[in-house]
């Protein structure tokens, strides 16, 4: 059932977690929830605080891409974290969030999976993008912000993206309560984050992640600064690197960074 309202009060009522999203900041219009969450971080806001907006005038995705969505159609949120670990560990949190969104879709009866490293896909098309940013001073993390934009009740996709993107509504014909979608994501994230913090890597999440990896056992093309090559993907390791076996048997660990991975025959 679609929601009647989506605001700070309805979100707080829907979320049943210990710390993730227990503080909610909500706005009708912001530049981007990530930028807002970073401002909250500088102001001393607590670990687990959430920034949610109906519209972003300057939403952004991975590799600096723009990201926009019509009012009322999506979940646009950023969570503020204050982890106690080395800055080099923080990028793995993007994968933790990607897994959490895919699990949230599964909870709602939707067959979601993950295109490495963090795109959540349904029917081989993207429904969610994730962007992680952090502030570091003197080698220590001040805060980490993870933003997620989820296409929920979007009823159309621009023609130039129709082969790559979709929404929960377009795939199922159902309208969803965004309060519940957001709550499922936060509940999954809190659980996954706690497991992540036990080892400060993805070891305890590998089985769940690889089970949902759309690229698993599939041919992929890897594009990086050193050139392009093809191989078969065999899941991720504890650092979140994609394990790819080339035709000559060489096995390579691909880090996310500026690398792009595509399926040979489709977006996934």
Secondary structure, DSSP 4 states (H G I P E B T S, - for coil): ---S--SHHHHHHH---SSTTSSEEEEEEES-HHHHHHHHHHTTPPTT-EEEEEEESS-B-GGG-B----TTSEEEEEEEE---S-GGGTTHHHHHHHHHHHHHHHHTT--EEEETTTEEEETTEEEEEEEEEEEEETTEEEEEEEEEEEE-S-----GGGTTTB--HHHHHS----HHHHHHHHHHHHHHHHHHHHHHTSSGGGHHHHHHTBTTTT-EEEEEETTEEEEEEEEEE-TT-PEEEEETTS-EEEE-STT-EEEESSS--
